[in-house]
């Protein structure tokens, strides 16, 4: 097996884009292509995510055709446990790659790119200077608060949707801070909370029942946050879809006024800018959010699996 990728990071979070070595994903919608990828080419995901070629916190995608002519490209996101329905940092990195690689023609000072992701269609705007993408903002699918002040053991959490469902709580509830030294405790707690919430509460999107369950747990400390998602994976960025979920919650509680910008900081100090730009229309609940960040090229790779390699597509160690 040979798989070629181009790698970016967005606010510190890796994003590995598969260019060759995977079959064309089949299906009429991105959700159908997501299911097809799981059933037919998961060995490619495992090869580029797992050690020794990747690591437990690797993230990436398969690029695919959009659902129709209204979008420029489609994408199926993947991580250490499978396939997500949304990825803000990945959307920013993907649009940056699409323009810088020439897949989408660059227009200065702004290039508009529409991306079909599993949770819906995302209009994006890239700031372009001298052929380089300086930043990307995307308008997310409607985000909303699912549950307020849910009691899970000794913790009180809120659940909000931003393309995937997140449980949100201050890290101080556990006597912790959002910092690298306390990351092992945050990972353990995030895994436990995810399991307990899913055992006690049904979390499912009313319009897209395939989008269900708690994708990540967001620990907050003022404007800082860290998201523990999938199988204990840690988002180095401020988490794009998680930023939308937090914006929906801050809007509902009145902590962030319309028109104000949230500077959302990650565990490594990188930032996304987020804002609520209006209410959802067409009968959908919630609010419309915009999230902005930047991505940078980190490398190009050809990964190989030799027939005699007994480790196969690899393993994961935390």
C-alpha positions as CSV (number, residue, x, y, z in Angstrom):
1,X,0.0,0.0,0.0
2,X,1.2,3.5,-0.9
3,X,-0.6,6.6,0.2
4,X,0.4,10.2,-0.6
5,X,-0.6,13.1,1.6
6,X,0.0,16.8,2.1
7,X,0.0,18.0,5.7
8,X,-1.1,21.3,7.2
9,X,-1.5,22.5,10.7
10,X,-4.3,24.9,11.7
11,X,-3.6,26.7,15.0
12,X,-1.4,23.8,15.9
13,X,-3.8,21.0,15.1
14,X,-2.5,18.6,12.4
15,X,-4.5,17.9,9.2
16,X,-3.4,15.2,6.8
17,X,-5.0,15.4,3.4
18,X,-5.0,12.1,1.4
19,X,-4.0,12.9,-2.3
20,X,-3.5,9.4,-3.7
21,X,-3.8,5.8,-2.6
22,X,-7.4,5.8,-1.6
23,X,-10.4,4.8,-3.8
24,X,-12.9,7.4,-4.9
25,X,-15.6,7.6,-2.2
26,X,-19.0,6.5,-3.3
27,X,-22.4,8.0,-2.4
28,X,-24.7,10.8,-3.4
29,X,-24.3,12.7,-0.1
30,X,-21.2,13.3,2.1
31,X,-22.8,11.3,4.9
32,X,-23.2,8.4,2.5
33,X,-19.6,8.8,1.5
34,X,-18.6,8.9,5.1
35,X,-20.3,5.5,5.7
36,X,-18.7,4.1,2.5
37,X,-15.3,5.2,3.7
38,X,-15.8,3.3,7.0
39,X,-16.8,0.2,5.2
40,X,-14.4,0.2,2.3
41,X,-11.2,2.1,2.9
42,X,-10.7,2.3,6.6
43,X,-7.3,0.7,6.2
44,X,-6.1,4.0,4.6
45,X,-7.3,6.0,7.6
46,X,-5.6,3.6,10.0
47,X,-2.3,3.7,8.0
48,X,-2.0,7.5,8.0
49,X,-3.4,8.0,11.5
50,X,-1.9,5.2,13.5
51,X,1.7,4.9,14.8
52,X,4.4,4.6,13.5
53,X,3.3,6.9,10.7
54,X,0.9,9.0,12.7
55,X,-0.1,9.3,16.4
56,X,-3.1,9.3,18.7
57,X,-3.8,12.9,18.0
58,X,-3.6,12.8,14.2
59,X,-6.4,14.2,12.1
60,X,-7.0,14.1,8.4
61,X,-9.4,13.8,5.5
62,X,-10.4,12.3,2.2
63,X,-11.1,14.9,-0.5
64,X,-14.2,14.0,-2.6
65,X,-16.6,15.6,-5.1
66,X,-19.3,17.9,-3.8
67,X,-22.9,16.8,-3.6
68,X,-23.8,19.1,-6.5
69,X,-22.6,22.1,-8.5
70,X,-23.4,24.5,-5.7
71,X,-20.1,23.6,-3.9
72,X,-16.4,23.5,-5.0
73,X,-15.4,20.3,-3.2
74,X,-16.4,17.7,-0.6
75,X,-14.6,16.2,2.3
76,X,-14.8,13.3,4.7
77,X,-12.9,13.9,8.0
78,X,-11.2,11.2,10.0
79,X,-9.4,10.9,13.4
80,X,-8.1,8.2,15.7
81,X,-11.5,6.5,16.3
82,X,-13.2,6.9,12.9
83,X,-15.0,9.7,11.0
84,X,-16.4,13.0,12.3
85,X,-19.3,14.9,11.0
86,X,-17.6,18.3,11.3
87,X,-14.2,19.8,11.6
88,X,-13.6,23.5,11.7
89,X,-9.8,23.4,11.8
90,X,-9.9,20.9,8.9
91,X,-12.2,23.1,6.9
92,X,-9.7,26.0,7.3
93,X,-6.8,23.8,6.3
94,X,-8.6,22.2,3.4
95,X,-9.6,25.6,1.9
96,X,-6.0,26.8,2.3
97,X,-4.7,23.8,0.5
98,X,-7.3,24.0,-2.3
99,X,-6.3,27.5,-3.1
100,X,-2.5,27.2,-2.6
101,X,-2.5,23.9,-4.7
102,X,-4.4,25.5,-7.6
103,X,-7.4,23.2,-7.2
104,X,-9.5,26.4,-6.7
105,X,-8.3,29.5,-8.5
106,X,-7.0,32.2,-6.2
107,X,-8.7,35.6,-6.4
108,X,-7.3,38.5,-4.4
109,X,-8.0,39.9,-1.9
110,X,-10.7,37.3,-1.2
111,X,-11.5,33.9,-2.6
112,X,-14.8,32.2,-1.9
113,X,-14.9,28.4,-1.6
114,X,-17.9,26.3,-0.7
115,X,-17.3,23.0,1.0
116,X,-19.7,20.1,1.5
117,X,-18.9,18.4,4.9
118,X,-21.0,15.6,6.5
119,X,-22.9,18.1,8.7
120,X,-23.8,20.3,5.7
121,X,-22.6,23.0,3.3
122,X,-20.1,25.5,4.5
123,X,-19.5,28.8,2.6
124,X,-15.9,30.0,3.3
125,X,-13.9,33.2,2.5
126,X,-10.1,33.1,2.2
127,X,-7.9,36.2,2.5
128,X,-5.3,35.9,-0.2
129,X,-2.2,38.0,-0.5
130,X,0.5,37.4,-3.2
131,X,-0.9,33.9,-3.8
132,X,-0.7,32.9,-0.2
133,X,-3.8,32.3,2.0
134,X,-3.5,34.4,5.1
135,X,-6.7,33.3,6.8
136,X,-10.0,31.5,6.2
137,X,-13.4,32.1,7.8
138,X,-16.3,29.7,7.4
139,X,-20.0,30.1,8.0
140,X,-21.1,27.1,9.9
141,X,-24.3,25.1,9.8
142,X,-26.9,26.2,12.4
143,X,-25.5,25.8,16.0
144,X,-27.7,25.4,19.0
145,X,-27.9,24.5,22.7
146,X,-29.2,21.0,23.2
147,X,-29.2,20.8,27.1
148,X,-28.5,23.2,29.9
149,X,-27.0,22.4,33.3
150,X,-27.1,18.7,33.0
151,X,-26.0,16.8,36.1
152,X,-23.5,14.1,35.4
153,X,-22.2,12.8,38.7
154,X,-20.6,15.7,40.6
155,X,-20.4,17.8,37.4
156,X,-22.8,20.2,35.7
157,X,-22.4,20.3,31.9
158,X,-24.1,22.0,29.0
159,X,-24.5,20.3,25.6
160,X,-24.3,22.3,22.4
161,X,-24.1,21.5,18.7
162,X,-21.8,23.1,16.2
163,X,-21.8,20.4,13.5
164,X,-21.2,17.8,16.1
165,X,-22.3,17.6,19.8
166,X,-20.1,18.8,22.6
167,X,-20.4,18.8,26.3
168,X,-19.0,22.0,27.8
169,X,-17.9,22.7,31.4
170,X,-15.4,24.9,33.2
171,X,-12.2,23.0,34.0
172,X,-12.4,24.5,37.5
173,X,-15.3,22.1,38.3
174,X,-12.6,19.4,38.5
175,X,-10.1,21.6,40.2
176,X,-8.1,21.9,36.9
177,X,-6.8,24.5,34.6
178,X,-6.6,24.5,30.8
179,X,-2.9,23.8,30.5
180,X,-0.5,21.2,29.2
181,X,0.6,20.0,32.6
182,X,-3.0,19.0,33.5
183,X,-3.7,17.4,30.2
184,X,-3.6,13.8,31.4
185,X,-6.3,14.5,34.0
186,X,-8.4,16.3,31.4
187,X,-8.1,13.4,28.9
188,X,-9.2,10.9,31.5
189,X,-12.1,13.1,32.7
190,X,-13.2,13.9,29.1
191,X,-13.3,10.2,28.3
192,X,-15.3,9.4,31.4
193,X,-17.8,12.3,30.9
194,X,-18.4,11.3,27.3
195,X,-19.3,7.7,28.3
196,X,-21.5,8.8,31.2
197,X,-23.5,11.3,29.2
198,X,-24.1,8.9,26.3
199,X,-25.3,6.3,28.8
200,X,-27.8,8.7,30.3
201,X,-28.9,11.1,27.6
202,X,-30.0,10.6,24.0
203,X,-28.2,13.2,21.9
204,X,-29.3,13.2,18.3
205,X,-29.7,15.9,15.7
206,X,-33.5,16.3,14.9
207,X,-32.9,16.7,11.1
208,X,-30.0,14.4,10.7
209,X,-30.4,11.4,13.0
210,X,-27.0,9.9,11.8
211,X,-25.4,12.8,13.7
212,X,-25.6,11.6,17.3
213,X,-23.7,11.1,20.5
214,X,-21.1,13.3,22.3
215,X,-18.2,13.9,19.9
216,X,-16.1,15.9,22.3
217,X,-15.9,17.4,25.8
218,X,-14.8,21.1,25.9
219,X,-13.1,22.3,29.1
220,X,-13.1,26.1,29.4
221,X,-11.2,28.6,31.5
222,X,-12.2,32.1,30.5
223,X,-11.6,32.5,26.8
224,X,-9.3,29.4,26.8
225,X,-10.5,25.9,26.1
226,X,-9.3,22.4,25.2
227,X,-11.4,19.8,23.5
228,X,-11.0,16.1,24.2
229,X,-12.8,14.2,21.5
230,X,-13.0,10.8,19.7
231,X,-10.9,8.3,21.7
232,X,-9.2,10.7,24.1
233,X,-7.8,12.8,21.2
234,X,-6.8,16.3,22.1
235,X,-7.4,19.3,19.8
236,X,-4.4,21.6,19.8
237,X,-6.4,24.3,18.1
238,X,-9.4,26.1,19.7
239,X,-11.6,23.6,17.9
240,X,-13.6,25.2,15.0
241,X,-16.9,23.3,15.4
242,X,-16.5,23.4,19.1
243,X,-16.1,27.2,18.9
244,X,-19.5,27.3,17.1
245,X,-21.0,25.2,19.9
246,X,-19.6,27.5,22.5
247,X,-20.8,30.6,20.6
248,X,-24.3,29.1,20.6
249,X,-24.1,28.6,24.4
250,X,-22.7,32.1,25.1
251,X,-25.4,33.6,22.9
252,X,-28.1,31.7,24.8
253,X,-26.8,32.8,28.2
254,X,-26.3,36.4,27.1
255,X,-22.5,36.3,27.9
256,X,-21.6,37.3,24.4
257,X,-23.6,40.0,22.7
258,X,-24.5,39.9,19.0
259,X,-21.8,41.6,17.0
260,X,-19.0,40.9,19.6
261,X,-16.1,38.7,18.7
262,X,-14.9,35.8,20.8
263,X,-11.1,35.3,20.7
264,X,-11.1,31.6,21.5
265,X,-7.7,30.5,22.8
266,X,-6.3,26.9,22.7
267,X,-4.2,24.9,25.1
268,X,-1.1,25.9,23.0
269,X,-2.1,29.6,22.9
270,X,-3.3,29.7,19.3
271,X,-6.6,31.5,18.5
272,X,-9.7,31.4,16.4
273,X,-12.1,34.4,16.1
274,X,-15.7,33.5,16.4
275,X,-19.0,35.5,16.2
276,X,-22.7,34.9,16.1
277,X,-24.0,36.6,12.9
278,X,-27.7,35.9,13.1
279,X,-30.5,33.4,13.8
280,X,-30.9,30.2,11.8
281,X,-33.6,30.4,9.1
282,X,-35.8,28.0,7.2
283,X,-37.2,26.4,10.3
284,X,-33.9,25.3,11.7
285,X,-33.2,26.1,15.4
286,X,-30.2,27.9,16.7
287,X,-27.8,30.6,15.4
288,X,-25.4,31.1,12.5
289,X,-21.8,31.5,13.5
290,X,-18.6,32.4,11.7
291,X,-15.2,31.1,12.7
292,X,-11.9,32.3,11.4
293,X,-8.3,31.0,11.6
294,X,-5.2,30.3,9.5
295,X,-3.4,27.1,8.4
296,X,0.2,26.4,7.2
297,X,1.8,23.8,5.1
298,X,4.0,21.4,7.1
299,X,5.0,18.7,4.7
300,X,4.4,16.2,1.9
301,X,4.6,12.5,2.4
302,X,4.4,9.1,0.7
303,X,3.5,6.4,3.3
304,X,4.3,2.8,2.5
305,X,3.1,-0.5,4.0
306,X,5.4,-3.3,2.9
307,X,3.9,-6.8,2.6
308,X,6.3,-8.2,5.2
309,X,5.5,-5.5,7.8
310,X,3.9,-7.5,10.7
311,X,2.5,-4.3,12.3
312,X,0.3,-3.8,9.3
313,X,-1.6,-0.5,9.5
314,X,-0.2,0.2,12.9
315,X,-1.3,0.8,16.5
316,X,-2.1,3.6,18.9
317,X,-0.5,4.3,22.3
318,X,-1.5,7.2,24.5
